[in-house]
Amino acid sequence: MIINLQLMNFRNFGEKTIEFSNGLTIIVGDNGVGKTNILEAVNLLATGKSFKASVEAEMLRYGEEIARISGVVSSRQNVESKETHTTDYILHTTNCEAILTVGNNGWPKKRLLVNGVPKRLIDFAGNFKTVLFGPWDMDLVTSSPSLRRRFLDTVLSQVDREYRRSILSYEKGLRQRNRLLFRIREEGLSRSQLVFWNQLLIKNGDYILTKRQEFIEFVNSLGKVKLEYDKSVISEGRLEQYKDAEVAAATTLVGPHRDDFIFQKINDKQSLAGVAGKNANAKSLSAFGSRGEQRMGVLWLKMAELAFIEQQTHEKPTFLLDDIFSELDHEHRKIVLDSIENRQVIMTTADIHTISNVKSKNVKIIKL
């Protein structure tokens, strides 16, 4: 849960301080006033990354050389009793901070701090948990596989430190291996130089694949949406199989960087049990589902994300809703509204009337 947020030279804000309700906070304002920027800042303190910026320079207010995003968050912390050998939970308050400064090369450098102590991304992410739901998520069904892989990484990185370490190590190793493949093709270097990077990718790739599989199985177990994991296993055998093609392409052709998952269409005549595995009758929601069915699939995936993070961490993640009600019909809105009870929710809207049916304790309205 986030208690407050302080912004300095972030996006369109010079200085801004926001106190959040521990229930529902509604941020109201016209398009372009910075509602989504506030959610971006909150999510940045949870994940260490921006969901909007293609480059971090975009987060700096125009003409400024330093930006600061800081917030006080609280999370549950395990406390073990040596006397009773039991585990209790207490609320632990933390100050999380991200600082962007312009370096000598003109590009911002990002520093992440927890209680004033610099942290690597691997140790910063996950100090508190969020689930973000915005209009762009409606394209998860039909968008490119890279967006769905990014979704998996965002979910799993918040709950699993080892996953964060594995994905960072894998991505670094992948870049090095692809450079070597290019030099083998162009300069005739020995393939033996690939051995180290092969082992690094296999080790981390196995962990990434296992955790992605566990999440997808969890989603399917809830019975609301069916995902088929189209995994790209990386092993010595598969690397050997594709060795010539990889040199020709100067790129690694197998591994979790090529994973995908597919939303399956489930109709009234087709139970989840009937599509538990790969089934000839199962149809892709992307190809055969209506726009309404596709949106319902994404909506249930977001509900599953909330449930998964709560199961893994015993914490209720803060639910960030960016003007989502303008994209949903009455039935879909009700599903979202039913999910916001007894958790912290921060939502934005340009029209307060679209959420007139919201019923929640501790409602706070902020007008920008």
Backbone torsions as a table, in degrees:
resi	resn	phi	psi	omega
1	MET	NA	139.5	177.1
2	ILE	-103.0	133.1	-176.9
3	ILE	-92.2	-46.5	176.9
4	ASN	-150.9	165.5	-177.5
5	LEU	-138.1	132.9	175.7
6	GLN	-122.1	128.3	-179.4
7	LEU	-118.9	139.7	173.2
8	MET	-137.3	118.7	178.8
9	ASN	55.6	36.6	178.0
10	PHE	-103.7	120.0	-178.5
11	ARG	54.2	-121.7	-177.4
12	ASN	-90.7	2.0	-177.0
13	PHE	-97.0	128.2	170.9
14	GLY	-77.0	-64.3	173.3
15	GLU	-137.4	132.8	-178.9
16	LYS	-151.5	131.8	175.3
17	THR	-123.9	133.6	-178.8
18	ILE	-130.3	130.5	172.2
19	GLU	-102.4	128.4	-176.1
20	PHE	-100.6	149.6	170.9
21	SER	-74.1	151.6	173.5
22	ASN	-81.2	-1.1	173.3
23	GLY	-108.3	-102.9	-176.0
24	LEU	-114.6	127.0	171.4
25	THR	-114.9	124.3	179.4
26	ILE	-110.5	120.8	178.8
27	ILE	-102.2	116.3	-173.5
28	VAL	-113.8	136.4	177.1
29	GLY	177.5	162.4	178.2
30	ASP	-66.1	161.5	175.9
31	ASN	-61.1	135.0	177.0
32	GLY	94.9	-0.1	-178.3
33	VAL	-89.1	-8.2	175.1
34	GLY	110.0	19.3	-179.7
35	LYS	-61.9	-47.9	-179.8
36	THR	-65.8	-30.3	178.9
37	ASN	-61.8	-35.1	178.1
38	ILE	-66.1	-43.6	177.2
39	LEU	-64.6	-36.4	177.0
40	GLU	-59.9	-43.3	-179.4
41	ALA	-65.9	-43.1	178.3
42	VAL	-61.7	-46.0	-179.5
43	ASN	-66.6	-32.6	176.8
44	LEU	-61.6	-38.3	179.6
45	LEU	-71.6	-19.3	177.5
46	ALA	-88.1	-38.5	-172.2
47	THR	-110.4	-18.1	-175.6
48	GLY	81.3	2.0	-177.6
49	LYS	-133.5	158.0	175.0
50	SER	-92.2	139.3	174.6
51	PHE	-89.4	-6.5	-177.7
52	LYS	-106.1	-42.6	-168.1
53	ALA	-76.6	128.9	171.8
54	SER	-77.7	-31.2	171.5
55	VAL	-134.5	147.6	-173.0
56	GLU	-67.6	-19.1	178.0
57	ALA	-59.7	-26.4	-178.6
58	GLU	-64.4	-22.5	-176.7
59	MET	-81.5	-16.4	178.2
60	LEU	-76.6	133.6	174.2
61	ARG	-61.0	141.1	-174.8
62	TYR	-55.0	129.0	176.4
63	GLY	85.9	-4.3	-178.6
64	GLU	-99.6	157.0	-177.7
65	GLU	-112.0	-5.2	177.7
66	ILE	-145.7	137.7	175.5
67	ALA	-130.6	146.7	-178.9
68	ARG	-134.8	130.2	175.7
69	ILE	-123.9	116.5	-178.9
70	SER	-138.2	152.8	-179.6
71	GLY	-159.1	150.6	174.4
72	VAL	-95.8	122.9	-178.7
73	VAL	-123.2	157.0	175.8
74	SER	-127.7	145.4	-179.7
75	SER	-146.2	163.8	178.1
76	ARG	-82.2	140.0	-179.9
77	GLN	-129.0	133.3	178.7
78	ASN	-71.8	134.8	175.0
79	VAL	-128.6	116.1	-178.2
80	GLU	-95.7	132.7	178.1
81	SER	-92.4	121.8	178.8
82	LYS	-71.7	-25.5	-177.7
83	GLU	-78.8	-45.8	-176.5
84	THR	-100.0	-6.5	-178.6
85	HIS	56.0	37.9	177.6
86	THR	-118.8	162.9	179.6
87	THR	-115.7	125.7	175.4
88	ASP	-114.3	168.4	179.4
89	TYR	-120.6	137.8	174.1
90	ILE	-128.2	156.2	175.1
91	LEU	-80.8	127.2	-177.2
92	HIS	-114.2	121.8	-178.1
93	THR	-94.4	133.6	-175.4
94	THR	-135.4	144.6	172.4
95	ASN	-101.9	114.3	179.0
96	CYS	-104.9	142.3	-173.7
97	GLU	-147.8	140.0	172.7
98	ALA	-125.4	129.9	-178.1
99	ILE	-122.2	127.7	175.9
100	LEU	-109.4	125.7	176.8
101	THR	-129.6	145.9	179.7
102	VAL	-78.1	124.5	-179.9
103	GLY	-84.5	-178.6	-179.4
104	ASN	-62.5	-27.5	-180.0
105	ASN	-85.3	2.0	178.2
106	GLY	89.6	-5.0	-179.5
107	TRP	-104.5	144.9	-178.0
108	PRO	-66.8	146.9	170.6
109	LYS	-111.5	137.6	-176.6
110	LYS	-106.9	130.3	174.1
111	ARG	-116.8	135.1	178.7
112	LEU	-113.1	131.9	-176.9
113	LEU	-132.6	145.6	172.5
114	VAL	-124.6	118.0	-175.9
115	ASN	52.7	38.8	177.2
116	GLY	83.1	-3.3	-178.2
117	VAL	-101.0	124.3	179.0
118	PRO	-59.1	138.7	-179.4
119	LYS	-131.8	147.8	169.3
120	ARG	-72.8	159.9	179.2
121	LEU	-55.1	-38.8	-177.6
122	ILE	-60.8	-30.2	-178.9
123	ASP	-98.5	-14.8	-178.9
124	PHE	-84.9	-45.9	-176.3
125	ALA	-63.1	144.3	175.4
126	GLY	90.9	4.1	176.9
127	ASN	-65.9	-29.4	162.5
128	PHE	-145.4	163.3	-167.5
129	LYS	-114.2	141.1	176.2
130	THR	-134.2	154.1	166.1
131	VAL	-124.2	122.7	-176.4
132	LEU	-104.9	132.6	179.4
133	PHE	-135.1	113.1	-179.6
134	GLY	-132.5	171.4	-178.5
135	PRO	-56.2	-31.3	-179.7
136	TRP	-64.4	-25.1	179.9
137	ASP	-66.2	-20.4	-180.0
138	MET	-63.3	-16.0	179.1
139	ASP	-93.6	5.2	-179.3
140	LEU	-58.2	-35.4	-178.5
141	VAL	-66.1	-43.0	-170.1
142	THR	-104.9	-6.5	-175.3
143	SER	-77.6	-175.1	-178.1
144	SER	-73.9	155.2	178.8
145	PRO	-56.6	-29.6	-178.4
146	SER	-61.3	-34.7	179.0
147	LEU	-68.7	-38.4	178.7
148	ARG	-71.1	-36.5	175.1
149	ARG	-64.3	-40.2	178.6
150	ARG	-63.1	-37.7	176.8
151	PHE	-61.0	-47.4	179.0
152	LEU	-59.3	-44.2	-178.8
153	ASP	-64.2	-38.7	179.7
154	THR	-64.0	-44.4	179.8
155	VAL	-63.9	-52.4	-171.8
156	LEU	-73.2	-30.0	179.8
157	SER	-68.0	-25.3	-179.8
158	GLN	-76.0	-23.2	-173.3
159	VAL	-112.7	-8.6	-171.3
160	ASP	-140.4	105.9	179.7
161	ARG	-62.3	-38.6	-179.8
162	GLU	-64.9	-33.0	175.9
163	TYR	-65.7	-43.1	177.6
164	ARG	-58.2	-45.0	180.0
165	ARG	-63.5	-43.1	-176.7
166	SER	-65.7	-41.4	-177.4
167	ILE	-70.6	-37.1	177.3
168	LEU	-66.4	-43.4	179.6
169	SER	-65.8	-41.1	-179.7
170	TYR	-63.4	-46.2	-177.9
171	GLU	-64.0	-38.7	177.0
172	LYS	-66.0	-44.7	179.0
173	GLY	-64.2	-35.9	179.4
174	LEU	-63.7	-42.8	178.5
175	ARG	-62.0	-42.5	-179.9
176	GLN	-66.2	-41.3	-178.5
177	ARG	-66.1	-40.3	179.4
178	ASN	-65.7	-36.3	176.0
179	ARG	-63.2	-41.6	178.3
180	LEU	-64.3	-41.4	178.2
181	LEU	-59.8	-39.3	177.9
182	PHE	-63.7	-43.9	-178.5
183	ARG	-70.1	-32.6	175.8
184	ILE	-63.8	-40.7	179.3
185	ARG	-71.1	-43.3	-172.7
186	GLU	-87.4	-32.4	-173.2
187	GLU	-115.7	-5.7	178.2
188	GLY	74.6	26.4	176.9
189	LEU	-62.0	158.0	-179.8
190	SER	-71.6	140.5	176.7
191	ARG	-66.3	-17.4	-178.0
192	SER	-60.4	-23.5	179.6
193	GLN	-69.6	-10.8	179.0
194	LEU	-81.6	-16.9	-170.3
195	VAL	-56.3	-48.8	-178.7
196	PHE	-59.3	-47.4	-177.2
197	TRP	-69.5	-32.0	175.0
198	ASN	-59.1	-47.4	-177.5
199	GLN	-66.8	-38.8	179.1
200	LEU	-63.6	-44.1	-179.9
201	LEU	-67.3	-38.3	179.6
202	ILE	-65.1	-46.0	-178.7
203	LYS	-60.8	-51.7	-178.3
204	ASN	-72.7	-34.6	179.2
205	GLY	-63.7	-37.3	177.8
206	ASP	-61.3	-42.3	-178.6
207	TYR	-68.4	-43.3	179.4
208	ILE	-59.9	-47.2	-179.3
209	LEU	-61.2	-44.3	-178.8
210	THR	-60.6	-44.9	-177.5
211	LYS	-71.1	-36.8	175.4
212	ARG	-63.9	-40.3	178.5
213	GLN	-62.0	-42.6	-179.8
214	GLU	-62.1	-41.5	179.9
215	PHE	-65.4	-45.3	-178.7
216	ILE	-64.4	-38.0	175.9
217	GLU	-64.5	-36.8	176.9
218	PHE	-62.8	-46.8	179.4
219	VAL	-57.6	-46.5	-178.4
220	ASN	-65.4	-30.8	-177.9
221	SER	-67.9	-20.3	-179.2
222	LEU	-77.1	-18.2	172.5
223	GLY	79.0	14.2	-178.4
224	LYS	-105.9	-28.9	179.6
225	VAL	-145.2	147.1	-178.9
226	LYS	-114.7	121.9	177.4
227	LEU	-113.0	138.6	173.1
228	GLU	-109.7	122.1	-177.1
229	TYR	-83.3	112.9	176.3
230	ASP	-96.5	83.1	-172.9
231	LYS	-90.0	150.4	176.3
232	SER	-113.9	95.8	-176.9
233	VAL	-69.3	137.4	175.6
234	ILE	-112.6	127.8	-178.4
235	SER	-154.1	167.8	178.3
236	GLU	-60.5	-39.3	-179.3
237	GLY	-63.7	-42.5	-178.8
238	ARG	-73.0	-36.5	176.6
239	LEU	-64.4	-38.2	176.4
240	GLU	-64.7	-40.1	-178.7
241	GLN	-62.3	-36.4	-174.9
242	TYR	-104.8	13.5	-171.1
243	LYS	-59.1	-43.0	-178.3
244	ASP	-71.2	-40.7	179.7
245	ALA	-65.6	-34.8	179.9
246	GLU	-68.0	-40.2	178.1
247	VAL	-66.0	-41.7	-179.9
248	ALA	-62.6	-38.4	-178.8
249	ALA	-88.7	-14.4	-176.1
250	ALA	55.8	39.5	178.1
251	THR	-154.9	152.9	-179.0
252	THR	-79.7	123.6	-170.1
253	LEU	-98.0	-7.8	178.7
254	VAL	-132.5	153.5	178.2
255	GLY	132.0	171.2	-175.5
256	PRO	-63.7	-14.9	174.6
257	HIS	-70.4	-5.1	176.0
258	ARG	-117.0	12.3	177.1
259	ASP	-66.4	161.4	172.3
260	ASP	-156.8	163.4	167.2
261	PHE	-135.1	150.2	-172.5
262	ILE	-119.0	129.6	172.8
263	PHE	-75.3	128.1	179.1
264	GLN	-101.0	140.4	178.2
265	LYS	-80.7	129.1	177.7
266	ILE	-123.5	122.8	179.9
267	ASN	-110.6	-178.1	-174.7
268	ASP	-62.7	-26.5	-178.0
269	LYS	-91.5	3.7	-172.4
270	GLN	-131.1	107.2	-178.9
271	SER	-79.8	162.1	176.4
272	LEU	-60.9	-35.0	-179.9
273	ALA	-61.0	-32.2	-178.1
274	GLY	-74.5	-15.0	178.9
275	VAL	-121.9	28.1	-177.4
276	ALA	-61.7	-33.3	176.8
277	GLY	-117.4	-164.1	176.3
278	LYS	-71.3	122.0	-172.6
279	ASN	-128.7	136.7	-177.1
280	ALA	-63.0	-25.6	-178.7
281	ASN	-84.5	-13.4	-179.0
282	ALA	-72.1	135.8	-179.4
283	LYS	-120.0	146.6	178.9
284	SER	-68.8	130.8	177.4
285	LEU	-65.8	-29.6	178.8
286	SER	-64.7	-41.5	-175.9
287	ALA	-87.8	-34.0	-170.6
288	PHE	-116.7	-6.9	-178.4
289	GLY	-89.9	147.8	173.9
290	SER	-71.9	167.5	178.4
291	ARG	-61.1	-37.4	178.0
292	GLY	-64.7	-41.2	178.5
293	GLU	-67.0	-37.3	178.1
294	GLN	-64.4	-41.4	178.5
295	ARG	-66.0	-38.1	177.6
296	MET	-63.9	-38.7	177.7
297	GLY	-61.4	-44.1	178.4
298	VAL	-65.9	-40.9	179.9
299	LEU	-60.1	-45.8	179.4
300	TRP	-68.4	-30.2	175.8
301	LEU	-64.5	-40.6	178.1
302	LYS	-66.3	-38.0	176.5
303	MET	-64.6	-37.9	177.4
304	ALA	-66.6	-36.2	177.0
305	GLU	-60.8	-44.4	175.9
306	LEU	-56.7	-48.5	-176.8
307	ALA	-65.6	-37.8	-178.1
308	PHE	-66.5	-47.4	-179.5
309	ILE	-62.3	-39.8	179.4
310	GLU	-65.6	-40.5	178.7
311	GLN	-65.3	-40.6	-175.5
312	GLN	-75.4	-31.0	-172.0
313	THR	-116.0	-9.2	-174.7
314	HIS	59.7	26.2	175.0
315	GLU	-124.1	146.0	172.7
316	LYS	-87.3	114.9	-179.2
317	PRO	-67.6	151.1	173.3
318	THR	-71.2	128.7	-176.4
319	PHE	-95.8	118.3	-179.7
320	LEU	-105.0	117.1	-177.0
321	LEU	-117.4	114.0	-176.3
322	ASP	-100.9	95.5	175.9
323	ASP	48.6	38.9	-172.4
324	ILE	-77.2	-24.9	-175.1
325	PHE	-69.3	-21.7	176.4
326	SER	-70.5	-16.5	-178.6
327	GLU	-98.1	-8.0	-171.6
328	LEU	-116.4	148.3	174.0
329	ASP	-84.2	-178.2	-173.8
330	HIS	-59.8	-43.6	-178.2
331	GLU	-62.8	-44.0	-178.7
332	HIS	-69.5	-37.1	177.0
333	ARG	-60.2	-40.3	-179.0
334	LYS	-62.1	-37.7	178.6
335	ILE	-61.6	-43.5	179.3
336	VAL	-66.2	-45.0	-177.8
337	LEU	-62.0	-36.1	179.0
338	ASP	-67.2	-21.3	-175.3
339	SER	-88.7	-10.1	-171.8
340	ILE	-93.8	-4.3	178.0
341	GLU	-67.9	141.6	174.1
342	ASN	61.5	31.5	172.8
343	ARG	-149.9	161.3	175.7
344	GLN	-79.2	130.6	179.8
345	VAL	-131.6	133.4	173.3
346	ILE	-121.5	116.4	-177.6
347	MET	-126.2	151.8	176.8
348	THR	-115.5	152.3	175.0
349	THR	-159.3	147.5	173.8
350	ALA	-89.7	-16.5	-177.7
351	ASP	-134.5	106.9	-177.2
352	ILE	-60.1	-22.2	-177.7
353	HIS	-70.6	-21.4	-180.0
354	THR	-70.3	-15.5	-180.0
355	ILE	-122.4	31.9	-177.5
356	SER	-65.8	-20.9	-178.9
357	ASN	-90.0	4.6	179.9
358	VAL	-65.9	127.5	177.0
359	LYS	-124.3	110.5	-178.4
360	SER	-153.9	148.4	175.0
361	LYS	-77.7	156.8	175.8
362	ASN	55.9	54.2	178.5
363	VAL	-87.2	132.8	176.8
364	LYS	-127.0	131.6	179.7
365	ILE	-112.1	127.4	178.8
366	ILE	-116.9	123.3	178.9
367	LYS	-102.8	125.9	178.9
368	LEU	-96.7	NA	NA
